[in-house]
Amino acid sequence: MNAHSAPAQTGALSAAPEAASKTAPKAEPSAAALAYRSAMRKLAGAVSILTVGAGESRTGLTATSVSSLSIDPPTLLICVNRSSSSLDALKAHGTFAINVLRPHHQPLADQFAGVGGLKGPQRYQGAEWTRLQTGAPVLADALAAFDCEIEEAIERHSHVIVIGRVVASRITETAEPLLYWAGAYRNLGA
């Protein structure tokens, strides 16, 4: 997982690092890495799911690493672990949606995190889905949804920083976010 940086790719994700680096045994985290992880758990984040694909090729992941990058042009970024099962779908489709979750979506957040072993289209069970412009699946009652085309992907360490050009978005005005803080889901009222 400790791959060297690769040049950025425009419009699509670059090929995965050599298979040998994916199968190498993981080293135990250093004391500095453990301290960093503990400190980052104190940074509250909105819970989102990245959705990609169509039909039986649908997949996605749960993330708190989503951030606005620019308003003009509208762009955001999400950090995706290089070992994510959704990375190949991102490479293949070149489009995705970010769905900001509400408190009642906690079971959906777990599904997209792979809790219970759900994979691919199984993660979409129990929710209503729609589409905006690119065709990426959009959660019908998301707090906010951003329909994106991949503008650039930058490989750094264990993750790929995916920059998405937002081509459409929508919001639910009177709703509140599902948050993740200190290793647990939270909401603004709790």
C-alpha positions in Angstrom: 0.0 0.0 0.0 3.0 2.3 0.3 3.2 3.1 -3.4 5.2 5.9 -4.9 3.4 9.0 -6.3 2.4 8.7 -9.9 1.7 11.5 -12.3 -1.9 12.8 -12.3 -4.3 11.6 -14.9 -6.9 13.8 -16.5 -10.4 12.4 -17.0 -9.8 8.9 -15.7 -7.9 7.1 -13.0 -4.5 5.6 -13.8 -3.7 1.9 -13.6 -3.3 0.4 -10.1 0.2 -0.1 -8.7 1.9 -3.4 -9.4 0.2 -6.4 -7.9 3.2 -7.2 -5.7 2.7 -4.0 -3.6 -1.0 -5.0 -3.0 0.0 -8.5 -1.7 2.9 -7.4 0.5 2.2 -8.0 4.2 1.1 -4.9 6.1 3.5 -3.5 8.6 2.2 -2.5 12.0 1.5 1.2 12.2 4.2 3.3 13.8 3.6 5.2 17.0 3.4 8.4 15.0 0.8 6.9 12.7 -1.3 5.7 15.7 -1.1 9.1 17.3 -2.1 10.8 14.0 -5.1 8.4 13.6 -6.2 9.2 17.2 -5.9 13.0 16.6 -7.8 12.8 13.3 -10.7 11.0 15.0 -11.3 14.3 16.8 -12.1 15.9 13.5 -15.9 15.6 13.0 -17.0 14.9 9.4 -20.2 14.6 7.5 -20.8 11.0 6.3 -21.2 10.6 2.6 -21.4 7.7 0.2 -19.7 7.7 -3.2 -21.9 5.9 -5.7 -20.7 4.7 -9.2 -21.9 2.5 -12.0 -25.3 1.2 -13.2 -27.3 -2.0 -12.9 -25.2 -4.9 -11.7 -22.0 -2.8 -12.0 -23.1 -0.4 -9.3 -20.9 -0.1 -6.2 -19.8 2.5 -3.8 -18.2 3.3 -0.5 -18.7 5.3 2.7 -16.5 8.3 3.3 -15.9 11.3 5.5 -13.0 12.5 3.3 -15.0 14.7 1.0 -14.2 18.4 0.7 -15.1 21.4 -1.5 -12.2 22.3 -3.7 -13.6 25.2 -5.8 -16.7 27.1 -6.5 -15.7 28.3 -10.0 -15.7 25.8 -11.5 -17.6 23.7 -9.0 -15.3 20.9 -7.9 -14.9 18.7 -4.9 -12.4 16.1 -3.9 -12.7 12.7 -2.2 -9.9 10.5 -1.0 -10.3 6.8 -1.9 -8.2 4.0 -0.5 -6.2 2.3 -3.2 -7.5 -1.1 -1.9 -11.1 0.0 -2.2 -13.3 -2.4 -4.3 -14.9 0.7 -5.8 -11.7 2.0 -7.4 -12.0 -0.1 -10.6 -15.5 1.1 -11.1 -14.4 4.7 -10.8 -11.7 4.0 -13.4 -14.2 2.4 -15.8 -17.0 4.9 -15.5 -15.2 8.2 -15.0 -18.3 9.6 -13.2 -19.6 9.3 -9.7 -22.0 10.9 -7.2 -21.4 12.1 -3.6 -24.5 11.7 -1.4 -24.3 13.5 1.9 -26.3 11.4 4.4 -28.9 12.2 7.0 -29.2 10.6 10.5 -31.7 8.0 9.3 -29.2 6.8 6.6 -26.9 5.3 9.2 -27.8 1.7 8.1 -27.0 2.7 4.5 -23.6 4.1 5.6 -22.9 0.7 7.2 -23.9 -1.1 4.0 -21.6 1.0 1.8 -18.8 0.5 4.4 -19.2 -3.3 3.7 -20.7 -4.1 7.1 -22.3 -7.5 6.8 -20.3 -8.4 3.7 -22.5 -6.6 1.2 -20.8 -5.8 -2.1 -21.6 -4.0 -5.3 -25.3 -3.6 -6.0 -26.3 -5.3 -2.7 -25.2 -2.0 -1.0 -28.1 -0.2 -2.6 -30.8 -2.2 -0.9 -33.4 -0.4 1.3 -33.1 3.1 -0.3 -34.7 4.9 -3.2 -32.3 5.9 -6.0 -32.5 8.4 -8.9 -30.0 10.0 -11.3 -29.1 13.5 -12.2 -26.9 14.3 -15.3 -24.1 11.7 -15.5 -26.2 8.6 -14.7 -24.4 7.9 -11.4 -26.8 6.7 -8.7 -28.1 9.5 -6.5 -29.9 8.8 -3.1 -33.4 10.3 -3.5 -33.5 11.8 0.0 -29.9 12.7 0.5 -29.1 15.9 2.4 -27.1 17.0 -0.6 -26.0 15.2 -3.8 -23.2 16.1 -6.2 -23.1 14.5 -9.6 -19.5 14.5 -10.8 -17.2 13.8 -13.7 -13.6 12.8 -12.8 -11.4 15.8 -13.7 -8.2 14.4 -12.2 -6.9 11.6 -10.0 -3.7 11.9 -8.0 -2.1 8.9 -6.3 -0.6 9.6 -3.0 0.6 7.0 -0.5 -2.3 4.7 0.3 -5.0 6.8 -1.4 -6.1 8.3 -4.7 -7.3 11.9 -4.4 -10.2 12.1 -6.9 -11.1 15.6 -8.1 -14.7 15.7 -9.4 -16.1 18.4 -11.6 -19.7 18.9 -10.3 -22.1 18.9 -13.2 -25.3 18.8 -11.2 -26.3 19.1 -7.5 -29.4 19.2 -5.3 -30.2 19.6 -1.7 -32.9 18.8 0.9 -33.3 22.2 2.6 -34.6 21.3 6.1 -32.6 18.2 6.9 -29.5 17.7 9.1 -26.3 15.7 8.5 -25.2 12.4 9.8 -21.8 13.0 11.4 -18.9 10.8 12.3 -16.7 11.7 15.3 -14.5 9.8 17.7 -15.2 6.5 16.0 -19.1 6.7 16.1 -22.0 8.1 14.2 -23.5 11.3 15.6 -26.1 13.9 14.7 -26.4 17.6 15.5 -29.2 16.9 18.1 -27.1 14.4 20.1 
